[in-house]
Amino acid sequence: MDFAQQAMNLFGEEDDDDDQNYRNDDVEKDEEHEQKQARQSSSSSGASSSGASSSASSSAGASSSAASSSRSSSSNHSRSSSSSEEDNENDGGEVRSRDNSNVNHNKSSDTNYNNCGKENYYENLDEEEDDKDLFGSDNEDYGKTPVNSPYPVHVLPAIRNTNNHMRGGFGRGRWQHNNRGPGLLPRPGPYPQRPNFGGPKFFNAPRDERFISELKFSKSEQTLARKCIAFQEPCELACYSRIEGGEVFFDDRSLRLFKRLITQDIGFDLNEGFDTFIPKKDLGSEGFGDLLACIRSKNIPLQNMHFVILATAYIRHEPWEMGVHKRNGVVYLDVHKLPERPQSELERRRCYWGYCFESLATEDPTRGDGEGIHHVDANVEYCSVLKTKLGAHRILMGAEMDCCDSTDDGRRFYVELKTSRELDYHTEERFEREKLLKFWIQSFLAGVPYIVIGFRDDGGRLVRTERLRTKEVTGRVKMKNYWQGGVCLAFADEVLCWLYGTVKENEDYILQFAPPFTRLELLQADSCPDAITDHVDQL
């Protein structure tokens, strides 16, 4: 048996069997030793009795008796020793067996006691439960229980619809359509529901009865980027000014001069003069009529395009609408202002901050030194009539100019003024994706070389100013792959080719971009604005 087996058998049951076998082997050896000594003594006593006298025999008998006594004593001693060893070993074995029996007896007694205790406990418990009435008068706990619970009742929070990520995309608040059906209340105010407004993004709704044609956005950005559309630098042909009171003059009297030391006004509160602010009026077709009147004064045929068509190449969540009228081979594009919900106090202030910054960043001869800004009139404007060419389309358009500056040699150029909330790492990407795209389109089509942005905080205080070169804006966003200017031009060329090939002479249409924002729709219009009709009659 190797060491591992010995180590395993030290505390095992086989240990007792080995000890018992060892004791049996010792007893057998002692018995064999005694038998050999008995044979030797008998042979020696026989030899002495045959060759000696009686006395010798007696002495031999005595000696034999002594030898036998000595043998018996020795055997007794050996037996006693062996018996003592056996007793010790048996005692040890008996102790171990006795201990095991005691342990087993104790375990069995404990088990029996526990089982008896458990049975008695459960029997008593069952008897108590059977005897005790939970709703009886003897139940003190039930009698002391108050009628109203002292603990508040938990109420689950209201379910919010978080699927509407695009503001204005599929309705707002309680007027939006969701999976529980349309809202109970109509949209507030006298603002009619736009066609196909709300509902799921993809649906097979019946088309408008006025539907004529559509342009689906099937071409990807990569496809449009491969098209190289030429764009001619805009050339100014005429201008006109609208002064306080709404009177129009075909000159530049409303043009303001850019103040180069605008950085000295950092920290200015743009809320100044809000109480005396005159908001912009919706002139409708009258504003388009002023542009046509300026064109007539220069005897220039008109084709008009608004920058919103170019922005639609990337901004697909803002609806717009414009009238399309073809007369004498000329297509007139008149941008319509869509109904808007009433503005809150904060929204009116944010709108005013832009006009206040325009007044702050321009020279005003009527305002003295140290005099605050007041009586800001948003209806005063200066517009430039520009001629350009996009692909094969010759275009004439009107563009409002904020202010101008001049070079050292006296050449005049325009400057676009904009305001925006101060940027952080949360808002910088959206600013460059959407706002900077609009800034670039508006300035690029009008040939404005510089854009000055006034950044303000949430309270309307001017934080800093930044001047951008229009031609460098595309390089700023190209590295981030936000948008490409060439894609905007290619998209506008696609729209104009489809539009000029669809509209008919002396017909009136409405071109709209509305939810679900997947296509441009051309609808039949009922009439033509009086401004266009009068212009055609006076040609």
C-alpha positions in Angstrom: 0.0 0.0 0.0 1.5 3.3 -1.0 1.6 6.5 1.0 -1.5 8.0 -0.7 -3.5 4.9 0.2 -2.2 4.9 3.7 -3.1 8.6 4.0 -6.6 7.9 2.7 -7.1 4.9 5.1 -6.0 6.8 8.2 -9.5 8.0 8.8 -11.5 5.5 6.7 -13.4 2.4 7.6 -10.6 0.1 6.2 -8.4 1.2 9.1 -10.3 -1.0 11.5 -10.0 -4.1 9.3 -6.2 -3.7 9.0 -5.8 -3.5 12.8 -7.9 -6.6 13.3 -5.9 -8.6 10.8 -2.7 -7.4 12.4 -3.9 -8.7 15.8 -4.9 -12.1 14.4 -1.4 -12.5 12.9 0.3 -11.9 16.3 -1.9 -14.5 18.1 -1.1 -17.2 15.5 2.6 -16.5 15.8 2.5 -16.8 19.7 0.6 -20.2 19.5 3.2 -21.6 17.0 6.1 -20.5 19.3 4.5 -22.3 22.3 3.9 -25.5 20.5 7.7 -25.6 19.5 8.8 -25.1 23.1 6.5 -27.9 24.3 8.0 -30.3 21.8 11.6 -29.5 22.8 10.8 -29.9 26.5 9.2 -33.3 26.0 12.1 -34.7 24.0 14.7 -33.5 26.7 12.7 -35.1 29.6 12.6 -38.4 27.9 16.3 -38.6 27.3 17.2 -37.8 31.0 14.8 -40.5 32.4 16.2 -43.3 30.3 19.9 -42.8 31.2 19.7 -41.7 34.9 18.7 -43.1 38.3 15.6 -42.8 40.1 17.0 -39.9 42.0 18.1 -38.4 38.8 14.7 -39.1 37.5 13.3 -37.4 40.4 15.6 -34.5 39.9 14.9 -34.6 36.3 11.2 -34.7 37.1 11.9 -31.7 39.3 13.8 -30.1 36.6 11.2 -31.0 34.1 8.6 -29.7 36.4 10.7 -26.6 36.9 11.2 -26.3 33.1 7.5 -26.9 32.6 6.7 -24.3 35.2 9.2 -22.0 33.6 7.6 -22.7 30.2 4.2 -22.2 31.6 5.3 -19.0 33.2 7.0 -17.8 30.1 4.0 -18.9 28.0 1.8 -17.3 30.5 3.9 -14.2 30.4 3.9 -14.1 26.7 0.2 -14.8 26.7 -0.3 -12.2 29.3 1.8 -9.8 27.3 0.0 -10.7 24.1 -3.3 -10.6 25.9 -2.4 -7.3 27.4 -1.5 -6.0 23.9 -4.7 -7.5 22.6 -6.6 -5.9 25.5 -5.0 -2.6 24.7 -5.6 -2.9 21.1 -9.1 -4.3 21.7 -9.6 -1.5 24.2 -8.6 1.0 21.6 -10.8 -0.6 19.0 -13.6 -0.8 21.6 -13.2 2.8 22.4 -13.4 3.8 18.8 -16.3 1.6 18.1 -17.9 2.8 21.3 -17.3 6.5 20.3 -18.8 5.8 16.9 -21.8 4.1 18.4 -22.2 7.0 20.8 -22.0 9.5 18.0 -24.4 7.6 15.9 -26.7 7.2 18.9 -26.4 10.9 19.5 -27.1 11.7 15.9 -30.1 9.4 15.8 -31.4 10.8 19.1 -30.9 14.4 17.8 -32.7 13.5 14.6 -35.5 11.9 16.4 -35.7 14.8 18.8 -35.7 17.3 15.9 -38.3 15.4 14.0 -40.4 15.1 17.1 -39.9 18.8 17.8 -40.8 19.8 14.3 -43.8 17.5 14.2 -45.0 18.9 17.5 -44.3 22.5 16.4 -46.3 22.1 13.2 -49.0 20.2 14.9 -49.3 22.9 17.5 -49.2 25.6 14.8 -51.9 23.8 12.8 -54.0 23.5 15.9 -53.5 27.2 16.7 -54.4 28.2 13.1 -57.4 25.9 13.2 -58.6 27.3 16.5 -57.8 31.0 15.7 -60.4 33.0 13.6 -58.6 35.8 11.6 -61.8 37.9 11.5 -63.2 37.0 15.0 -63.5 39.3 17.9 -60.7 37.4 19.8 -58.1 38.5 17.2 -56.7 41.7 18.7 -54.5 42.5 15.7 -57.5 42.4 13.4 -59.5 44.6 15.8 -56.8 47.2 16.0 -56.3 47.4 12.2 -57.5 50.9 11.0 -60.0 51.2 8.2 -57.8 53.6 6.1 -54.2 52.6 5.4 -51.6 55.1 6.6 -49.5 54.3 3.5 -50.0 56.4 0.3 -51.3 54.7 -2.8 -48.6 54.6 -5.6 -49.6 56.2 -8.9 -47.8 55.3 -12.1 -46.4 58.2 -14.1 -48.1 59.3 -17.3 -47.0 57.6 -20.5 -45.0 59.9 -22.8 -44.6 59.4 -26.5 -40.9 59.7 -27.2 -41.1 58.7 -30.9 -41.6 62.3 -32.1 -38.0 63.5 -32.4 -38.6 66.0 -35.1 -40.3 69.1 -33.9 -43.2 69.9 -36.1 -42.8 66.7 -38.1 -45.9 64.8 -37.1 -47.9 67.2 -34.9 -47.2 68.6 -31.4 -48.5 67.8 -28.0 -52.1 66.7 -27.7 -52.8 67.4 -31.4 -50.4 64.8 -32.7 -51.5 61.5 -34.1 -50.4 58.4 -32.2 -51.2 54.7 -31.9 -54.2 55.6 -29.8 -56.0 57.6 -32.5 -56.2 61.2 -33.3 -56.4 63.9 -30.6 -59.7 65.0 -29.2 -59.0 68.7 -29.7 -58.3 70.4 -33.0 -55.3 72.5 -33.6 -55.5 75.9 -31.9 -56.3 79.2 -33.7 -57.4 79.9 -37.2 -54.6 77.9 -38.7 -55.8 75.3 -41.2 -54.4 71.8 -41.1 -51.8 71.4 -43.9 -52.4 68.5 -46.3 -51.0 65.2 -45.3 -49.9 66.6 -41.9 -49.4 64.1 -39.2 -49.8 60.3 -39.2 -47.2 57.7 -39.9 -44.2 58.3 -42.1 -45.2 55.8 -44.8 -48.9 55.5 -45.7 -51.1 55.1 -48.7 -53.3 58.1 -48.2 -55.5 59.3 -51.1 -53.8 62.0 -53.1 -55.1 65.5 -53.3 -57.5 66.2 -56.0 -55.3 69.1 -57.2 -52.3 66.7 -57.6 -50.4 67.2 -60.9 -47.0 65.7 -60.5 -44.3 64.8 -58.0 -40.6 64.6 -57.7 -39.4 61.8 -55.4 -36.0 62.0 -53.8 -34.6 58.9 -55.4 -31.1 60.1 -56.1 -28.6 59.7 -53.3 -26.1 62.3 -52.1 -23.3 60.4 -53.8 -25.1 60.6 -57.2 -25.8 64.3 -56.9 -22.2 64.9 -55.8 -20.9 63.5 -59.1 -22.9 66.1 -61.0 -20.8 69.2 -61.7 -23.3 72.1 -62.0 -21.9 75.4 -63.1 -23.1 78.5 -61.1 -22.5 82.0 -62.4 -21.4 84.7 -60.0 -24.4 86.9 -59.2 -24.5 90.3 -60.8 -26.5 93.2 -59.3 -28.9 94.8 -61.8 -31.1 97.0 -59.6 -32.2 97.7 -56.0 -35.1 99.1 -54.0 -35.7 100.3 -50.4 -38.7 100.1 -48.1 -38.8 102.8 -45.4 -40.9 103.3 -42.3 -44.5 103.4 -43.3 -44.1 100.8 -46.1 -43.2 103.2 -48.9 -40.9 101.8 -51.6 -38.2 103.7 -53.5 -36.0 102.3 -56.2 -32.7 103.4 -54.6 -30.4 102.4 -51.7 -31.6 104.8 -49.1 -32.3 102.0 -46.6 -28.9 100.4 -47.0 -26.8 100.6 -43.8 -23.1 100.7 -43.3 -21.4 97.9 -41.3 -19.7 99.0 -38.0 -16.3 97.5 -37.9 -15.8 98.0 -34.2 -18.6 95.7 -33.3 -16.3 93.8 -30.9 -16.4 96.8 -28.5 -20.1 96.0 -27.9 -19.4 92.6 -26.3 -21.7 92.2 -23.3 -24.4 94.4 -24.8 -28.0 93.4 -23.7 -29.9 92.6 -26.9 -33.2 93.0 -24.9 -32.8 96.8 -25.0 -35.6 98.5 -27.0 -37.8 95.4 -27.0 -40.8 97.4 -25.8 -40.7 99.7 -28.8 -40.1 96.9 -31.4 -42.2 97.0 -34.5 -42.5 93.4 -35.9 -42.4 92.5 -39.6 -45.7 92.5 -41.4 -46.8 89.7 -43.8 -47.1 91.5 -47.1 -48.1 88.4 -49.0 -47.9 89.0 -52.8 -47.3 92.7 -52.2 -43.6 92.1 -51.5 -43.3 90.1 -54.7 -45.0 93.0 -56.5 -42.4 95.4 -55.3 -39.7 93.2 -56.8 -41.6 93.0 -60.1 -42.0 96.8 -60.1 -38.3 97.2 -59.7 -37.8 94.8 -62.6 -40.2 96.7 -64.8 -38.3 99.9 -64.1 -35.2 98.3 -65.6 -37.1 96.4 -68.3 -35.7 93.1 -67.2 -37.5 89.8 -67.7 -37.9 87.8 -64.5 -37.2 84.3 -63.3 -37.2 83.9 -59.5 -35.8 81.2 -57.3 -35.8 81.1 -53.5 -32.9 79.6 -51.6 -35.3 77.2 -49.8 -35.1 74.8 -52.8 -31.4 74.4 -52.3 -31.7 73.8 -48.5 -34.2 71.0 -49.1 -31.3 68.8 -50.3 -30.3 68.3 -46.7 -33.0 69.9 -44.4 -35.9 67.5 -44.8 -38.1 68.4 -41.8 -39.1 72.0 -42.6 -42.2 72.5 -44.8 -42.4 75.2 -47.4 -44.7 76.3 -50.2 -44.5 78.6 -53.2 -46.6 79.6 -56.1 -45.6 78.6 -59.7 -47.0 80.7 -62.5 -46.0 80.6 -66.2 -46.6 83.6 -68.3 -45.1 84.4 -71.7 -42.5 81.7 -71.3 -41.3 83.0 -67.9 -41.9 81.0 -64.7 -42.6 83.1 -61.6 -41.8 81.6 -58.2 -43.6 83.3 -55.4 -42.8 82.0 -51.9 -45.8 81.7 -49.6 -45.6 82.1 -45.8 -47.2 79.2 -44.0 -49.5 79.7 -41.0 -47.7 79.6 -37.8 -48.8 79.0 -34.2 -48.8 82.1 -31.9 -45.3 82.9 -30.6 -44.6 82.9 -26.9 -42.9 85.8 -25.1 -39.5 84.1 -25.3 -39.9 83.4 -29.0 -40.7 87.0 -29.7 -37.7 88.1 -27.7 -35.4 85.7 -29.7 -36.7 87.1 -32.9 -36.0 90.6 -31.7 -32.5 89.8 -30.7 -31.6 89.3 -34.3 -33.0 92.7 -35.4 -31.3 94.4 -32.4 -28.0 92.9 -33.4 -28.4 94.2 -36.9 -29.0 97.7 -35.5 -26.0 97.3 -33.1 -23.7 96.2 -35.9 -24.5 99.0 -38.3 -24.0 102.7 -38.3 -27.1 104.7 -37.5 -26.7 108.5 -38.2 -29.9 109.2 -36.4 -28.6 107.6 -33.1 -26.3 109.8 -31.1 -23.3 108.8 -29.2 -24.2 106.8 -26.1 -27.8 106.6 -27.1 -29.5 103.3 -26.6 -31.3 101.3 -29.3 -35.0 101.9 -29.6 -37.8 101.9 -32.2 -36.4 99.0 -34.2 -38.6 98.6 -37.3 -38.4 95.2 -39.0 -40.2 96.4 -42.1 -37.4 98.7 -43.1 -35.3 96.8 -45.7 -33.0 97.1 -48.6 -33.3 94.5 -51.5 -30.9 93.8 -54.3 -32.0 92.4 -57.7 -29.5 89.9 -58.9 -28.9 88.0 -62.1 -27.2 84.6 -62.1 -27.2 81.3 -64.0 -27.5 77.8 -62.5 -26.7 75.1 -65.1 -28.9 75.9 -68.1 -31.3 78.1 -66.2 -31.1 81.9 -66.2 -32.4 83.3 -63.0 -33.3 86.7 -61.7 -34.0 87.0 -58.0 -34.4 89.5 -55.2 -32.3 89.3 -52.0 -32.5 91.4 -48.8 -29.2 92.8 -47.7 -28.4 93.6 -44.1 -25.5 96.1 -44.6 -22.5 96.8 -46.7 -18.8 97.7 -46.3 -16.2 98.9 -48.8 -12.6 98.1 -49.6 -9.7 100.5 -49.6 -10.2 101.2 -53.3 -13.9 102.0 -52.7 -15.5 98.8 -54.0 -18.7 98.1 -52.1 -19.6 94.6 -50.9 -22.4 93.2 -48.8 -22.2 91.7 -45.3 -24.7 89.2 -43.9 -25.6 89.6 -40.1 -26.8 86.6 -38.1 -27.3 85.7 -34.5 -27.0 82.4 -32.7 -26.9 80.9 -29.3 -23.4 80.3 -28.0 -22.1 76.9 -29.0 -21.0 74.0 -26.9 -20.2 70.4 -27.6 -23.9 69.6 -27.6 -25.1 72.2 -30.1 -22.0 72.7 -32.4 -22.9 69.8 -34.7 -26.5 70.9 -35.2 -25.3 74.5 -35.9 -22.9 73.4 -38.6 -25.4 70.9 -40.1 -28.5 73.2 -40.4 -27.9 76.8 -39.5 -24.6 77.2 -41.2 -26.1 75.5 -44.3 -28.8 78.2 -44.5 -26.3 81.0 -43.8 -24.1 79.7 -46.7 -27.0 79.3 -49.2 -28.4 82.7 -48.5 -25.0 84.4 -48.9 -23.7 82.3 -51.7 -26.6 82.8 -54.1 -26.6 86.5 -53.4 -22.9 86.9 -53.8 -22.3 88.1 -50.2 -18.6 87.5 -49.4 -18.8 87.8 -45.6 -21.0 86.5 -42.7 -20.8 88.1 -39.3 -22.4 86.0 -36.5 -23.2 87.4 -33.1 -23.3 84.7 -30.4 -25.4 85.4 -27.4 -26.3 83.6 -24.2 -29.8 82.4 -23.1 -30.6 85.8 -21.6 -29.9 87.7 -24.8 -26.5 89.2 -23.9 -23.9 89.4 -26.6 -21.0 87.0 -25.8 -18.8 87.2 -28.9 -18.7 87.8 -32.6 -17.2 85.8 -35.5 -16.6 86.7 -39.1 -16.8 84.0 -41.7 -15.8 84.0 -45.4 -18.6 82.5 -47.4 -16.3 80.6 -49.7 -14.6 79.0 -46.7 -17.7 77.7 -45.0 -17.9 74.6 -47.3 -14.4 73.7 -46.5 -15.2 73.9 -42.8 -18.0 71.3 -43.0 -16.5 69.2 -45.8 -13.9 67.7 -43.4 -16.8 66.5 -41.1 -18.9 65.3 -44.0 -22.0 67.2 -42.9 -23.1 68.6 -46.3 -21.7 69.7 -49.7 -22.4 72.8 -51.6 -22.2 71.0 -54.9 -25.0 68.6 -53.8 -27.3 71.6 -53.1 -26.7 73.0 -56.6 -27.3 69.7 -58.3 -30.5 69.2 -56.3 -31.8 72.6 -57.4 -30.9 71.9 -61.0 -32.9 68.6 -60.8 -35.9 70.5 -59.3 -35.9 73.3 -62.0 -35.5 70.8 -64.8 -38.5 68.8 -63.6 -40.5 72.0 -62.8 -39.9 73.7 -66.2 -40.7 70.6 -68.1 -44.0 70.0 -66.2 -45.7 73.4 -65.9 -47.8 74.7 -68.8 -48.3 78.2 -70.2 -51.0 80.3 -68.5 -51.4 77.7 -65.8 -51.0 78.3 -62.0 -49.6 75.7 -59.6 -48.5 75.3 -56.0 -45.1 73.6 -55.3 -45.0 72.3 -51.8 -42.8 70.3 -49.5 -44.9 68.8 -46.7 -44.9 65.7 -44.5 -44.0 62.9 -44.8 -41.1 64.9 -46.5 -40.3 62.3 -49.1 -41.1 64.2 -52.3 -42.0 67.5 -53.9 -45.6 67.8 -55.0 -47.0 70.1 -57.7 -50.7 70.9 -57.2 -53.1 72.9 -59.3 -53.8 76.4 -58.1 -57.0 78.3 -58.3 -55.8 81.7 -59.4 -52.7 83.9 -60.1 -51.7 86.8 -57.7 -52.7 90.2 -58.8 -49.1 91.4 -58.7 -48.1 89.0 -61.4 -51.1 89.7 -63.5 -50.6 93.5 -63.3 -46.9 93.0 -64.2 -47.7 90.9 -67.3 -50.3 93.5 -68.4 -47.8 96.4 -68.1 -45.0 94.7 -70.0 
